[in-house]
Amino acid sequence: NLDGPGPQRQADEVREIGRRLVRNLTRAPFRSYSAAPQGTILVAEALRPSDAALVDPSRIAGVATEEGGTDGHTAIILRALGIPAVLGVPGLVQGTASDTVIMVDGSSGVVTLRPTPASLTSGRRAVAAFARERQQLGRMRRLPAIMLDGEKTDLQANLELPVELALVAQSGASGIGLLRTEFLFMNRDTVPTADEQETTYRNVIETMAGDPVTIRVLDWGGEKEIEALVAAGLVPEIPDTNPALGLRGVRLLLGRPELFETQLAAILRAANAGPVRVMVPMITNVAEFRAARDIYYRVANEMRARGERLPDPLPPLGSMIETPGAALVADALGAEADFFAIGTNDLCMYTLAVDRGELDVSHLYDPLHPAILRLIQMTADAAQRNHIPVSVCGEMAANPMFTPLLLGLGIRSFSTNASAVPRVKQAVRSTTVDDCQRLTWQVMKQSDP
């Protein structure tokens, strides 16, 4: 069918239907990797984010797949878990067997099959050097995130899964700048209840012991398949032709208000345990944010009318800036939102028309593209004019090479995976505002990436 989905999409749909059919017929539980021998390298054609969420870091030493990319959600989860991974290696599965010795270098993106003794020795040295570097960076934990000229910054951590909380504590992060809530809905047959959600949020908030926690409401769509939502009839069984441009993020929440209201109620109850902010994903215009805010206030008012205790004032409600549309109307959005968080992963994808999980076009995914930098600058300037906080919480924030540039663009708050916090702090403490502004001025004059 030339008018329908392409061969790759059809193959993905057949595989997904087959996987669900086998699991339902055999009543098999969601796969867990806890039985894998310690030191296992997981090799697969593809690994979904929900699969990555089940990986046990104490047993899985590395991951390599034929499909995917460095900036996809699966890669983000694996990085958060501290698991070396290389995604997008064509022909990998055909060249391996269950007893194949494999070396995965997540830093260089190299997978070595049947390494020679010399390669193994070199790999062990690289592991030892990496461990020494981590130990040295560990000294950054208690140092303040202050630039050489005294300018203060705020370094927080992203949280994909509760198991990362220990890593967040070790990183020296000043809070959680992005709690992705999709994990609560993954690898289960039913949508989590308000009580289940409240318990999870409260545990995270209490563990942070007074440090702020920013909770992003459910961002379903794109590569994040959630079977519980399908089973509940909340989303279509077969994804949209282009899931990234379809029913995802706030569009789903506004279209399924009962799902949104349940999550908001759980967050508001948990917020009694400590400082919380609430963040809305995939905003493209002011009307969407206003509609989300109306539901937020209505849920709070109904809870108060029932006599429930809520924080006073309510937790701030902010907008993700991850679409060109949101960045271009940031001034108007800033008059409505309590804060901004720039999600550079999706912002790059939508601005550059590049699927970050597609190997054939991954070279075009460039966060240093002038269009991306201008949208970040526009958003930072709009936040300043509206006197609201702004942070960067995408993978761009985790790269210390980009830190001076982002500082020069006016960003003072970063949220990264926990392991990147010390490196970013080191970059912050090694520069001045003037140096960053000079660098940014030079970069922003360029017209090519």
C-alpha positions as CSV (number, residue, x, y, z in Angstrom):
1,N,0.0,0.0,0.0
2,L,1.9,3.0,-1.3
3,D,-0.5,5.4,0.5
4,G,-0.1,3.7,3.9
5,P,2.7,3.4,6.4
6,G,6.2,2.5,5.2
7,P,7.7,-1.0,5.4
8,Q,9.6,-0.2,8.6
9,R,6.5,1.1,10.3
10,Q,4.4,-1.9,9.2
11,A,7.1,-4.2,10.5
12,D,7.1,-2.4,13.9
13,E,3.3,-2.7,14.1
14,V,3.4,-6.4,13.3
15,R,6.1,-7.0,15.9
16,E,4.2,-5.0,18.5
17,I,0.9,-6.9,17.9
18,G,2.7,-10.2,18.0
19,R,4.5,-9.3,21.2
20,R,1.2,-8.3,22.9
21,L,-0.6,-11.4,21.5
22,V,2.0,-13.8,22.8
23,R,2.1,-12.1,26.2
24,N,-1.6,-12.1,26.6
25,L,-2.1,-15.8,25.4
26,T,0.6,-17.1,27.7
27,R,-0.4,-14.7,30.6
28,A,3.3,-13.9,30.8
29,P,4.3,-11.1,33.1
30,F,6.3,-8.1,31.8
31,R,9.9,-9.2,31.2
32,S,12.3,-8.7,33.9
33,Y,16.1,-8.9,33.5
34,S,16.7,-9.7,37.1
35,A,17.6,-13.3,36.3
36,A,20.3,-12.4,33.8
37,P,23.8,-13.5,34.9
38,Q,25.9,-10.6,36.4
39,G,28.0,-8.9,33.6
40,T,25.5,-9.7,30.8
41,I,25.6,-7.6,27.7
42,L,22.0,-7.2,26.4
43,V,21.9,-7.3,22.6
44,A,18.6,-6.7,20.7
45,E,17.3,-5.4,17.4
46,A,15.5,-2.7,19.4
47,L,14.8,-1.8,23.0
48,R,11.7,0.3,23.9
49,P,11.8,2.7,26.8
50,S,9.5,0.4,28.8
51,D,12.0,-2.4,28.2
52,A,14.9,-0.2,29.3
53,A,13.0,0.6,32.5
54,L,13.2,-3.1,33.5
55,V,16.9,-3.4,33.1
56,D,18.8,-4.2,36.3
57,P,22.0,-2.3,36.4
58,S,23.5,-4.8,38.9
59,R,23.3,-7.5,36.3
60,I,23.3,-5.9,32.9
61,A,26.8,-4.5,32.2
62,G,26.0,-3.0,28.8
63,V,23.4,-2.7,26.1
64,A,23.8,-2.7,22.3
65,T,21.0,-2.5,19.7
66,E,20.6,-2.3,16.0
67,E,18.0,0.4,16.1
68,G,17.8,3.7,18.1
69,G,20.0,6.7,18.7
70,T,21.9,8.5,21.3
71,D,19.2,11.0,22.1
72,G,16.1,8.7,22.1
73,H,14.2,8.0,25.3
74,T,15.7,4.5,25.6
75,A,19.2,6.0,25.6
76,I,18.2,8.6,28.1
77,I,17.0,5.9,30.5
78,L,20.1,3.7,30.1
79,R,22.3,6.8,30.8
80,A,20.3,7.6,33.9
81,L,20.9,4.0,35.1
82,G,24.6,4.3,34.4
83,I,24.6,1.5,31.9
84,P,27.0,1.8,29.0
85,A,25.0,1.6,25.8
86,V,25.5,1.9,22.0
87,L,22.3,2.1,20.0
88,G,22.1,2.0,16.2
89,V,24.5,-0.7,15.2
90,P,23.3,-2.3,11.9
91,G,23.7,-6.1,11.6
92,L,24.6,-6.5,15.3
93,V,22.2,-9.3,16.2
94,Q,23.2,-11.5,13.2
95,G,26.8,-11.4,14.2
96,T,26.3,-12.4,17.9
97,A,25.3,-15.5,19.8
98,S,24.5,-16.1,23.5
99,D,28.1,-16.9,24.3
100,T,29.7,-14.1,22.3
101,V,32.2,-11.9,24.2
102,I,31.3,-8.3,23.6
103,M,32.9,-5.0,24.7
104,V,30.6,-1.9,24.8
105,D,32.2,1.5,24.9
106,G,29.3,3.9,25.6
107,S,31.7,6.9,25.5
108,S,33.0,6.4,22.0
109,G,29.9,4.5,20.7
110,V,31.9,1.5,19.7
111,V,30.9,-2.2,20.0
112,T,33.6,-4.8,19.7
113,L,32.6,-8.4,19.0
114,R,35.1,-11.1,20.2
115,P,37.7,-8.6,21.3
116,T,41.4,-9.6,21.2
117,P,43.4,-9.9,24.5
118,A,45.0,-6.6,23.7
119,S,41.5,-5.0,23.2
120,L,40.3,-6.4,26.5
121,T,43.3,-5.0,28.3
122,S,42.8,-1.6,26.7
123,G,39.1,-1.8,27.7
124,R,39.9,-2.6,31.3
125,R,42.3,0.3,31.5
126,A,39.6,2.6,30.1
127,V,37.2,1.3,32.8
128,A,39.8,2.0,35.5
129,A,40.4,5.5,34.1
130,F,36.7,6.2,34.0
131,A,36.4,5.1,37.7
132,R,39.2,7.4,38.7
133,E,37.7,10.3,36.9
134,R,34.3,9.7,38.6
135,Q,36.1,9.6,42.0
136,Q,37.7,13.0,41.3
137,L,34.4,14.4,40.1
138,G,32.8,13.2,43.3
139,R,34.7,15.9,45.2
140,M,32.4,18.4,43.4
141,R,29.4,17.1,45.4
142,R,29.7,19.5,48.3
143,L,31.0,22.5,46.3
144,P,28.6,25.3,45.3
145,A,27.6,25.8,41.7
146,I,29.1,29.3,41.5
147,M,31.0,30.8,38.6
148,L,34.4,32.3,39.0
149,D,32.9,35.8,39.3
150,G,30.4,34.8,42.0
151,E,27.4,34.3,39.7
152,K,25.2,31.6,41.2
153,T,23.6,28.7,39.2
154,D,21.2,25.9,40.1
155,L,22.1,22.3,39.2
156,Q,19.3,19.8,39.6
157,A,18.8,16.2,38.4
158,N,16.4,14.5,36.1
159,L,14.7,11.4,37.5
160,E,13.6,8.6,35.1
161,L,13.1,5.9,37.7
162,P,12.9,5.8,41.6
163,V,16.0,3.6,41.6
164,E,18.0,6.6,40.6
165,L,17.3,8.5,43.9
166,A,20.6,7.2,45.4
167,L,22.5,8.5,42.4
168,V,20.8,11.9,42.7
169,A,21.9,12.1,46.4
170,Q,25.5,11.3,45.4
171,S,25.6,13.8,42.6
172,G,25.3,16.9,44.7
173,A,22.2,18.0,42.8
174,S,20.1,20.7,44.6
175,G,16.8,19.1,43.7
176,I,14.9,17.2,40.9
177,G,14.3,19.5,38.0
178,L,12.4,16.9,35.9
179,L,10.6,13.9,37.4
180,R,9.3,12.0,34.3
181,T,6.2,10.2,35.4
182,E,5.9,7.8,32.5
183,F,7.6,5.0,34.5
184,L,4.5,4.8,36.7
185,F,2.3,3.8,33.7
186,M,4.8,1.4,32.0
187,N,5.0,-2.3,32.3
188,R,1.6,-2.9,33.9
189,D,-1.8,-3.8,32.7
190,T,-3.8,-1.1,34.4
191,V,-3.5,2.7,34.8
192,P,-2.1,3.5,38.3
193,T,-4.7,4.8,40.8
194,A,-4.5,8.2,42.5
195,D,-3.3,6.4,45.7
196,E,-0.6,4.5,43.9
197,Q,0.7,7.7,42.2
198,E,0.5,9.7,45.4
199,T,2.6,7.1,47.3
200,T,5.3,7.2,44.6
201,Y,5.5,11.0,44.4
202,R,5.4,11.3,48.2
203,N,8.3,8.9,48.5
204,V,10.4,10.9,46.1
205,I,9.5,14.2,47.7
206,E,10.3,12.9,51.2
207,T,13.6,11.4,50.1
208,M,14.7,14.8,48.7
209,A,14.3,16.1,52.3
210,G,13.2,19.7,51.4
211,D,14.9,20.1,48.1
212,P,12.5,21.0,45.3
213,V,10.9,18.4,43.0
214,T,9.5,19.3,39.6
215,I,7.0,16.7,38.4
216,R,6.1,16.6,34.8
217,V,2.7,15.2,34.2
218,L,2.3,12.2,31.8
219,D,3.9,12.7,28.4
220,W,2.6,9.8,26.5
221,G,3.4,9.5,22.8
222,G,6.3,9.4,20.4
223,E,8.4,6.4,21.3
224,K,6.8,5.9,24.7
225,E,4.3,3.1,24.3
226,I,2.2,2.4,27.4
227,E,0.1,-0.8,27.3
228,A,-2.0,0.2,30.3
229,L,-3.3,3.2,28.4
230,V,-4.2,1.0,25.4
231,A,-6.0,-1.5,27.7
232,A,-8.0,1.3,29.3
233,G,-9.1,2.6,25.9
234,L,-7.4,5.9,26.5
235,V,-5.1,5.7,23.5
236,P,-5.4,3.9,20.1
237,E,-4.0,0.3,20.0
238,I,-2.2,1.1,16.8
239,P,-0.2,4.4,17.2
240,D,-0.7,7.3,14.9
241,T,1.1,7.3,11.5
242,N,3.5,9.9,13.0
243,P,3.3,9.5,16.8
244,A,5.5,12.5,17.4
245,L,3.0,14.8,15.7
246,G,-0.2,13.1,16.9
247,L,-2.0,12.7,20.2
248,R,0.8,13.2,22.8
249,G,1.6,15.2,25.9
250,V,-0.9,17.8,26.8
251,R,-3.1,17.0,23.8
252,L,-3.8,13.6,25.3
253,L,-4.4,15.0,28.8
254,L,-6.8,17.6,27.6
255,G,-8.6,15.0,25.5
256,R,-8.8,12.5,28.5
257,P,-9.4,14.9,31.4
258,E,-10.1,12.0,33.8
259,L,-6.5,10.8,33.4
260,F,-5.1,14.4,33.9
261,E,-7.3,15.1,36.9
262,T,-6.3,11.8,38.7
263,Q,-2.6,12.6,38.3
264,L,-3.0,16.2,39.4
265,A,-4.9,15.2,42.5
266,A,-2.2,12.7,43.4
267,I,0.5,15.3,42.9
268,L,-1.4,17.9,45.0
269,R,-1.8,15.5,47.9
270,A,1.9,14.4,47.8
271,A,2.9,18.1,47.7
272,N,2.1,18.4,51.4
273,A,5.3,16.5,52.0
274,G,7.7,19.1,50.5
275,P,8.3,21.8,47.8
276,V,6.9,20.7,44.4
277,R,6.4,22.3,41.0
278,V,4.1,20.9,38.3
279,M,5.1,20.9,34.6
280,V,2.9,20.5,31.5
281,P,4.5,18.9,28.4
282,M,4.2,19.5,24.7
283,I,2.6,23.0,24.9
284,T,2.4,24.6,21.5
285,N,0.2,27.6,22.2
286,V,-1.2,29.7,25.1
287,A,-4.7,28.2,24.8
288,E,-3.4,24.8,25.7
289,F,-1.7,26.0,28.8
290,R,-4.7,28.0,29.9
291,A,-6.9,24.9,29.5
292,A,-4.4,22.8,31.5
293,R,-4.3,25.5,34.2
294,D,-8.1,25.7,34.4
295,I,-8.2,21.9,35.1
296,Y,-5.4,22.3,37.7
297,Y,-7.3,25.0,39.6
298,R,-10.6,23.1,39.3
299,V,-9.2,19.9,40.7
300,A,-7.6,21.9,43.6
301,N,-10.9,23.7,44.3
302,E,-12.9,20.5,44.3
303,M,-10.3,18.9,46.7
304,R,-10.6,21.8,49.1
305,A,-14.3,21.7,48.9
306,R,-14.1,18.1,50.1
307,G,-12.0,19.2,53.1
308,E,-8.7,17.9,51.8
309,R,-5.5,19.7,52.9
310,L,-3.5,21.2,50.1
311,P,-0.4,23.4,50.1
312,D,-1.1,27.1,50.2
313,P,-0.2,28.5,47.8
314,L,-0.5,25.7,45.3
315,P,2.6,24.4,43.7
316,P,3.7,26.5,40.7
317,L,2.5,25.4,37.3
318,G,5.0,25.7,34.5
319,S,5.3,25.0,30.8
320,M,7.8,22.9,28.9
321,I,9.2,24.7,26.0
322,E,10.0,21.9,23.6
323,T,8.2,23.0,20.4
324,P,9.0,25.9,18.1
325,G,5.5,27.1,18.6
326,A,5.9,27.5,22.3
327,A,9.3,29.2,22.0
328,L,8.0,31.7,19.4
329,V,5.1,32.7,21.8
330,A,7.2,32.5,24.9
331,D,6.4,36.1,25.8
332,A,2.7,35.4,25.9
333,L,3.2,32.0,27.6
334,G,5.4,33.7,30.2
335,A,2.5,35.9,31.2
336,E,0.5,32.7,32.1
337,A,3.1,30.2,33.3
338,D,4.9,30.3,36.6
339,F,8.1,29.0,35.1
340,F,9.7,27.5,31.9
341,A,11.7,24.4,31.3
342,I,13.3,24.1,27.9
343,G,13.3,20.5,26.7
344,T,16.1,20.6,24.1
345,N,15.6,16.9,23.0
346,D,12.1,17.5,21.4
347,L,12.9,21.1,20.6
348,C,15.7,19.9,18.3
349,M,13.6,17.2,16.8
350,Y,10.6,19.4,16.0
351,T,12.7,22.4,14.8
352,L,15.0,20.4,12.6
353,A,12.4,17.8,11.4
354,V,14.7,15.0,12.6
355,D,13.5,11.8,14.3
356,R,16.3,11.4,16.9
357,G,15.7,7.6,16.9
358,E,16.2,7.2,13.1
359,L,19.8,6.2,12.3
360,D,19.7,7.4,8.7
361,V,19.1,11.1,9.7
362,S,20.6,11.2,13.2
363,H,23.6,13.2,11.9
364,L,21.2,16.1,11.2
365,Y,20.1,16.2,14.9
366,D,22.3,19.1,16.0
367,P,21.6,21.1,19.2
368,L,24.1,23.7,18.1
369,H,22.0,24.5,15.0
370,P,21.5,28.3,15.0
371,A,17.8,27.9,15.0
372,I,17.9,25.9,18.2
373,L,20.2,28.5,19.9
374,R,17.9,31.4,18.8
375,L,14.8,29.6,20.2
376,I,16.6,29.0,23.5
377,Q,17.7,32.7,23.6
378,M,14.2,33.9,22.8
379,T,12.7,31.7,25.6
380,A,15.4,32.9,28.2
381,D,14.8,36.5,27.3
382,A,11.0,36.1,27.5
383,A,11.3,34.5,30.9
384,Q,13.4,37.4,32.1
385,R,10.9,39.9,30.8
386,N,8.1,38.1,32.6
387,H,10.2,37.6,35.8
388,I,9.8,33.8,35.9
389,P,12.5,31.1,36.3
390,V,13.7,29.2,33.2
391,S,15.8,26.0,33.1
392,V,17.2,23.6,30.5
393,C,16.4,20.0,31.2
394,G,17.2,18.2,27.9
395,E,20.4,16.3,27.1
396,M,22.0,19.5,26.0
397,A,22.1,20.6,29.7
398,A,24.1,17.4,30.5
399,N,27.0,18.2,28.1
400,P,29.6,20.4,29.9
401,M,30.9,21.5,26.4
402,F,27.6,23.4,26.0
403,T,27.5,24.8,29.6
404,P,29.3,28.1,28.8
405,L,27.1,28.7,25.7
406,L,23.9,28.1,27.7
407,L,25.2,30.4,30.5
408,G,25.9,33.1,27.9
409,L,22.3,32.7,26.6
410,G,21.0,33.6,30.0
411,I,20.4,30.1,31.5
412,R,21.2,29.8,35.2
413,S,19.3,26.6,36.0
414,F,20.1,23.2,34.6
415,S,18.6,19.7,35.1
416,T,20.6,16.7,33.9
417,N,21.0,13.0,34.5
418,A,22.6,12.6,37.9
419,S,25.9,11.4,36.6
420,A,26.4,14.6,34.6
421,V,25.8,17.0,37.5
422,P,29.5,17.0,38.7
423,R,30.8,17.6,35.2
424,V,28.4,20.5,34.6
425,K,29.3,21.9,38.0
426,Q,33.0,21.7,37.1
427,A,32.3,23.7,33.9
428,V,30.3,26.3,35.8
429,R,33.0,26.8,38.3
430,S,35.6,27.2,35.6
431,T,34.2,30.3,33.8
432,T,32.8,33.8,34.2
433,V,29.7,35.6,32.9
434,D,31.9,37.8,30.6
435,D,33.6,34.8,29.1
436,C,30.3,33.1,28.4
437,Q,28.7,36.1,26.9
438,R,31.7,36.7,24.6
439,L,31.5,33.0,23.4
440,T,27.8,33.3,22.9
441,W,28.2,36.5,20.9
442,Q,30.7,34.8,18.6
443,V,28.5,31.7,18.2
444,M,25.3,33.6,17.5
445,K,26.9,35.4,14.6
446,Q,27.2,32.1,12.8
447,S,24.6,31.0,10.2
448,D,25.7,27.4,9.9
449,P,25.8,24.7,12.6
